[in-house]
């Protein structure tokens, strides 16, 4: 039976060739879409390296000089006003930590960069995010060090020495440095904020740039701001105690109206980081949806194409199937023969599809996505795509196969 099937496929090679090309192209495209979805999902569920839950951004601004309540202040008075605001916020019973930063908060598309130099190496060639912050930023986002340093320990070290910094482990990876540990305690030259030496105090568990951004692409450093820089920093963020953020926005704004109108500063609003996260990731969510829709669309088109192809083939082979039935072929044999033809063609083109998938990995994924080859994911997706196409072939040939298996020989030959 199988030998006859292969003989028939070979004899009808022209029409089968187009079907094979269609299956090959669809297989590679489905693998690409599926691989993109799997890669993004796997990245999405990796540890973030920080905790955004119960974190809120406190918006603040200053009065316009033409406002009736505006008061003239020296730089020292402005600094004192902001420090007083921080003290009042930190004294609230529902606040765990409060910090300020300069374009530093997580899920922030507007960041500052920095260039660091050591020996003959530098961080140029990749965007190194500089998080210039007050020390308790480590407590607000619960940063950890790779050697077990707690957020509290990181914050304390940042308070004790303003000339240190912490870095993600990959800041020199593009220069061939896979392990940053030997550089702990060494001086780096910071040329972005005026030439000065700063010491690498420790290495952070990589804070990822976003939920869909893989760790190796999230290069960042955590630097303490000088105490007198607080007056010109543009971000104020707080961590609320885990069981005390019910109605926090409303309660805090009432508190701000009554207590935080100091000097020319006033509070403009409160935004939860979980809301900021949704907004920041919205484009990636839309991309994921589009990939899934494209995969479903392709699967439906394959189904309809195969349905039409095999329906037409069944019509063309009416007399052949009738003769087979007369010669003793059972309905189940006729059904299997019609079904197996598409499966055999799919199986024959699968090795070529695997070659195409590998070329995509080699020339696209390794350079643009993660830089690593994950063999389990590769072969798992090959199997999934094969299963999807086999299912589409089964569904597309089911009705023609059922019709062929119940053909009436006499009627079919009479029509011929």
C-alpha positions in Angstrom: 0.0 0.0 0.0 2.8 2.4 1.0 4.8 1.6 -2.1 1.8 2.3 -4.3 1.2 5.6 -2.5 4.8 6.7 -3.1 4.5 5.6 -6.8 1.4 7.7 -7.1 2.9 10.8 -5.4 6.0 10.5 -7.8 3.8 10.1 -10.9 1.9 13.3 -9.9 5.0 15.2 -9.0 4.0 18.4 -10.8 0.9 19.1 -8.7 2.6 17.6 -5.6 5.5 19.9 -6.0 3.4 23.0 -5.6 1.7 21.5 -2.5 5.2 20.7 -1.1 6.4 24.2 -1.7 3.3 25.6 0.0 3.8 23.3 3.0 7.5 24.2 3.2 6.9 27.9 3.2 4.1 27.7 5.7 6.1 25.4 7.9 9.1 27.9 8.1 6.8 30.9 8.6 4.9 29.1 11.4 8.1 28.1 13.0 9.4 31.7 12.9 6.2 33.1 14.4 6.0 30.3 17.0 9.7 30.8 17.9 9.1 34.5 18.4 6.1 33.9 20.6 8.0 31.2 22.6 11.1 33.4 23.0 9.0 36.4 24.2 7.0 34.3 26.6 10.2 32.6 28.0 11.7 36.1 28.5 8.5 37.4 30.1 8.5 34.8 32.8 12.2 35.2 33.7 12.9 37.1 37.0 12.8 40.8 36.6 15.6 41.6 39.0 13.4 44.1 40.8 10.0 44.4 42.4 7.5 46.9 41.1 4.5 45.9 43.2 3.4 48.5 45.8 5.7 51.1 44.2 4.2 54.5 43.2 5.5 57.5 41.3 4.7 60.8 43.1 4.4 63.6 40.6 5.6 67.0 41.8 6.2 70.5 40.3 6.9 74.1 41.2 4.8 77.2 41.1 5.1 79.5 38.2 6.9 82.7 39.2 3.8 84.7 38.3 1.7 82.7 40.7 0.5 84.8 43.8 1.8 82.1 46.2 5.3 82.0 44.6 8.2 82.9 46.9 11.7 83.7 46.0 14.1 81.0 47.3 17.8 80.4 47.2 19.2 77.0 46.1 19.7 76.1 49.7 16.1 76.9 50.5 14.9 74.9 47.6 16.9 71.9 48.8 15.6 72.3 52.3 12.0 72.4 51.0 12.4 69.1 49.0 14.2 67.4 51.9 11.4 68.4 54.2 8.9 66.9 51.8 10.9 63.7 51.8 11.0 63.6 55.6 7.2 64.0 55.8 6.5 61.3 53.3 8.9 58.9 54.9 7.3 59.5 58.3 3.9 58.2 57.1 3.0 54.8 58.7 2.2 53.3 55.3 5.5 54.1 53.6 8.3 51.6 53.6 10.9 53.6 51.6 11.1 56.8 49.6 13.7 57.8 47.0 14.4 60.3 44.2 16.1 59.8 40.9 17.0 61.5 37.6 15.2 59.6 34.8 15.8 56.5 36.8 12.6 54.7 37.7 11.8 51.3 36.1 9.5 51.1 33.1 10.8 54.4 31.9 11.5 55.0 28.2 13.5 58.2 28.9 16.8 57.4 30.5 20.2 58.9 31.0 23.3 57.1 29.6 26.8 56.9 31.0 30.3 56.0 29.6 32.7 54.2 31.9 36.4 53.5 31.2 38.8 51.1 32.8 42.3 50.1 31.5 41.8 49.7 27.7 38.1 48.8 28.1 35.0 51.0 28.0 31.2 50.7 27.9 30.8 52.5 24.6 29.1 50.4 21.9 26.0 49.7 24.0 23.6 52.0 25.8 24.4 51.8 29.5 21.5 53.1 31.6 22.6 55.4 34.4 20.3 55.3 37.4 21.4 58.3 39.4 19.4 58.0 42.6 19.2 58.6 46.3 20.3 55.5 48.3 16.9 54.2 49.2 16.1 53.6 45.5 17.6 50.1 46.2 14.9 49.6 48.9 12.1 51.0 46.8 12.6 48.5 44.0 14.2 45.8 46.2 17.4 45.4 44.2 19.7 42.5 45.2 23.3 41.8 44.7 24.6 38.6 43.1 26.5 37.8 46.4 23.4 38.0 48.5 23.4 41.7 49.3 19.9 42.7 50.5 18.2 46.0 49.4 18.9 47.4 52.9 22.6 46.6 52.6 22.8 48.1 49.1 21.1 51.3 50.3 23.5 51.5 53.3 26.6 51.2 51.2 25.3 53.9 48.8 24.7 56.2 51.8 28.1 55.7 53.2 30.1 56.5 50.1 28.8 58.7 47.2 31.8 57.6 45.0 30.8 54.0 44.5 28.4 52.3 42.1 26.8 49.0 41.4 26.4 47.5 38.0 24.6 44.7 36.2 27.0 41.9 35.3 26.9 42.5 31.6 28.2 46.1 31.2 31.5 44.9 29.6 30.1 41.8 28.0 30.3 43.3 24.5 34.0 43.8 25.2 34.5 40.1 25.9 34.3 40.4 29.7 31.9 37.6 30.8 32.7 37.8 34.5 32.7 41.3 36.1 33.7 40.0 39.6 37.5 40.7 39.2 36.6 44.3 38.7 34.9 44.7 42.1 36.8 47.3 44.1 38.5 48.8 41.1 38.3 52.4 39.9 36.3 53.3 36.8 36.5 56.7 35.1 33.1 58.3 34.6 33.4 60.7 31.7 29.7 61.6 31.4 29.2 63.7 34.5 32.6 65.3 34.4 35.8 63.2 34.6 36.0 61.5 38.1 36.9 58.1 39.5 34.2 55.9 40.9 34.6 52.4 42.5 32.7 49.4 41.5 31.3 48.2 44.9 29.3 45.2 43.8 27.3 43.5 41.0 23.5 43.6 40.9 21.1 40.8 39.9 20.3 42.2 36.5 17.4 44.6 36.6 15.7 44.0 33.3 14.7 46.9 31.2 11.2 45.6 30.6 9.2 42.3 30.8 10.0 41.5 27.2 13.6 42.6 27.3 16.1 39.8 28.0 18.6 40.3 30.8 21.7 40.5 28.6 20.3 43.5 26.9 19.6 45.4 30.1 22.8 47.1 30.9 22.6 49.5 33.8 24.5 51.0 36.7 23.2 52.3 40.0 24.9 55.5 41.2 24.2 57.5 44.4 23.4 61.2 43.9 25.3 63.8 45.9 23.1 65.0 48.8 22.9 68.5 47.4 21.6 67.1 44.0 18.1 66.3 45.4 16.8 69.8 44.6 17.1 69.2 40.8 16.1 65.5 40.5 12.9 65.0 38.6 11.5 61.8 40.1 10.0 60.9 43.5 9.0 57.3 44.2 7.8 55.4 47.2 7.3 51.8 48.3 4.1 51.3 50.3 4.0 48.6 52.9 2.6 45.4 51.4 -0.7 45.4 53.4 -1.3 49.2 53.4 -1.8 50.3 49.8 -5.6 50.1 49.8 -6.9 53.5 48.6 -3.3 54.8 48.8 -3.7 57.3 46.0 -6.7 59.0 47.5 -5.3 59.1 51.0 -1.9 60.4 49.9 -3.3 63.2 47.7 -5.4 64.4 50.7 -2.3 64.3 52.9 -0.3 66.2 50.2 -2.9 68.9 50.0 -2.6 69.5 53.7 1.1 68.9 54.4 3.3 68.9 51.3 2.7 72.4 49.9 6.2 73.6 51.0 8.1 76.5 49.4 7.1 76.4 45.7 6.7 72.7 45.5 3.4 70.9 45.3 2.2 67.4 44.5 0.6 66.8 41.1 -0.5 63.2 41.2 0.2 59.6 42.0 0.8 56.8 39.5 1.2 53.1 40.4 4.2 51.3 38.8 1.9 48.4 37.8 -0.1 50.9 35.7 3.1 52.3 34.3 4.2 48.7 33.5 1.0 48.1 31.5 1.5 51.2 29.5 5.2 50.6 28.9 4.6 47.0 27.7 1.5 47.8 25.6 3.4 47.8 22.3 4.9 44.3 23.1 1.4 43.0 24.0 0.1 44.2 20.7 3.0 42.5 18.9 2.2 39.3 20.7 -1.4 39.5 19.7 -0.5 40.2 16.1 1.8 37.1 16.0 -0.9 34.9 17.4 -3.5 36.2 14.9 -1.0 35.7 12.1 -0.4 32.1 13.1 -4.2 31.4 13.3 -4.7 33.1 10.0 -2.0 31.0 8.3 -3.4 27.8 9.9 -6.9 28.6 8.6 -5.5 29.3 5.1 -3.6 26.1 5.1 -6.8 24.3 6.1 -8.9 25.9 3.3 -6.1 25.4 0.7 -5.8 21.7 1.6 -9.5 21.3 1.7 -9.9 22.6 -1.9 -6.8 20.7 -3.2 -7.9 17.3 -1.9 -11.5 17.8 -2.7 -10.5 18.5 -6.3 -8.2 15.5 -6.3 -10.9 13.2 -4.9 -13.2 14.4 -7.7 -10.5 13.6 -10.3 -9.9 10.1 -8.8 -13.5 9.0 -8.6 -13.1 6.2 -11.1 -9.7 5.1 -9.6 -11.3 4.9 -6.1 -14.3 3.0 -7.5 -12.0 0.4 -9.1 -10.1 0.0 -5.8 -13.4 -0.5 -4.0 -14.5 -3.1 -6.5 -11.1 -4.9 -6.1 -11.7 -5.3 -2.4 -10.5 -2.1 -0.8 -12.4 -1.4 2.4 -13.8 2.1 3.2 -11.2 2.5 5.9 -8.4 1.7 3.4 -9.7 4.3 1.0 -10.0 6.8 3.8 -6.4 6.2 5.0 -5.0 6.4 1.5 -6.6 9.9 0.9 -5.4 11.1 4.3 -1.9 9.6 4.1 -1.0 11.4 0.9 -0.8 14.8 2.5 1.0 13.5 5.6 3.7 11.8 3.4 4.3 15.0 1.5 4.5 17.0 4.8 7.0 14.4 6.2 9.1 14.6 3.1 9.5 18.4 3.2 10.1 18.6 7.0 13.9 18.1 6.7 14.0 21.0 4.3 11.9 23.1 6.7 14.3 22.2 9.5 17.2 23.6 7.4 15.2 26.8 6.8 14.5 27.1 10.6 18.2 26.7 11.4 19.1 29.4 8.9 16.7 31.7 10.6 18.3 30.9 14.0 21.8 31.4 12.7 21.3 34.6 10.8 18.5 36.2 12.8 17.9 34.9 16.3 21.5 34.6 17.4 22.3 38.2 16.4 19.0 40.0 17.2 17.2 38.1 19.9 19.2 36.4 22.6 22.6 35.4 21.2 22.1 31.9 22.4 20.8 28.7 20.7 18.2 26.8 22.8 18.1 23.3 21.3 15.0 22.1 23.3 13.0 25.1 22.1 14.1 24.6 18.5 13.1 20.9 18.3 10.0 21.4 20.4 8.8 24.0 17.9 9.7 21.8 15.0 7.5 19.1 16.5 4.6 21.6 17.3 4.6 23.0 13.7 4.6 19.5 12.3 1.7 18.6 14.5 -0.2 21.8 13.5 0.3 21.2 9.8 -0.6 17.5 10.2 -3.8 18.5 12.0 -4.6 21.0 9.2 -4.0 18.3 6.6 -6.2 15.9 8.5 -9.0 18.5 8.8 -8.5 19.6 5.2 -8.7 16.1 3.8 -11.3 14.7 6.2 -14.4 15.5 4.2 -12.9 14.4 0.8 -11.6 11.3 2.5 -15.0 10.5 4.0 -16.6 11.0 0.7 -14.1 8.8 -1.1 -14.5 6.0 1.5 -18.3 5.9 0.9 -18.2 6.0 -2.9 -20.6 3.7 -4.8 -18.5 1.9 -7.5 -21.4 1.3 -9.9 -22.6 4.9 -9.7 -19.1 6.3 -10.0 -18.2 4.1 -13.1 -21.5 4.9 -14.7 -20.8 8.6 -14.4 -17.4 8.0 -16.0 
